[in-house]
Amino acid sequence: MNLLWDLIITLLIIWPPYVANATPVVASKVLRKRTPIDLGKNFIDGRRIFGDGKTYEGFITGLLIGFVVGELTYAVVLNFVNLTQELPRPTTVFLMCAAALLGDLLGAFIKRRLGLPRGAPAPLLDQLDFLLMALLVLWLLQPQILHLVYVVIAIIITPPIHLATNTIAYLLHLKREPW
C-alpha cells in the first residue's frame, strides 16, 4: 500500500510538468502561427539552436495550460481527499512547468549539437530532460516535498509514460513520429 501511495503522490507532483511538456504538441495543431524560439538562427557550430519544433506559441501555451491544469487538479484532489502530504505551491507549480519546458529546450539544444535532426530519437534524453529540470526546481523551492522515493519513481515511470503518450499522439496525427 505504501508503494501505491508513493506512486499516487509522485504522479500528483509531476502532473503539471507532464501537461506543460505535452501541450505544445497539441498547440502546434490548434495554433497556426509558429514562431521558432531560435528565430531560425544557428549556433556557433552552424546548426540550428533548437529547431522549428520549439516555438514561442508552444512554450507559452505549455506554461499556461500546465499551470492551470495542475492547479485545478490539486484543487479537485484536495477537495475529495484529505492529504497530509504537501503539494507544490502555485508559484512552485508555475516554475516547475517553466523548468520542464526549458529542460525540453535544453534537450533539443543537445540533440542539435549531436547532429540529430528534429524528431530523431534520443533515448532517455527525450524522456527525462523536462522531468529532471522540473524536479530540480521543486527541490530548490520546496525540498521537504521531494523525497528520494518520488524521484526514483518519477524517473522509472516517465520513459514508458512518455513513449505511450507519444504513440497515442502519433496515432492521432499530432506527431510525425511515435517517440
Secondary structure by P-SEA (a helix, b strand, c coil): caaaaaaaaaaaaaaaaaaaaaaaaaaaaaccbbbbcccccccccccccccccccaaaaaaaaaaaaaaaaaaaaaaaaccccccccccaaaaaaaaaaaaaaaaaaaaaaaaaccccccccccccccaaaaaaaaaaaacccccccaaaaaaaaaaaaaaaaaaaaaaaaaccccccc
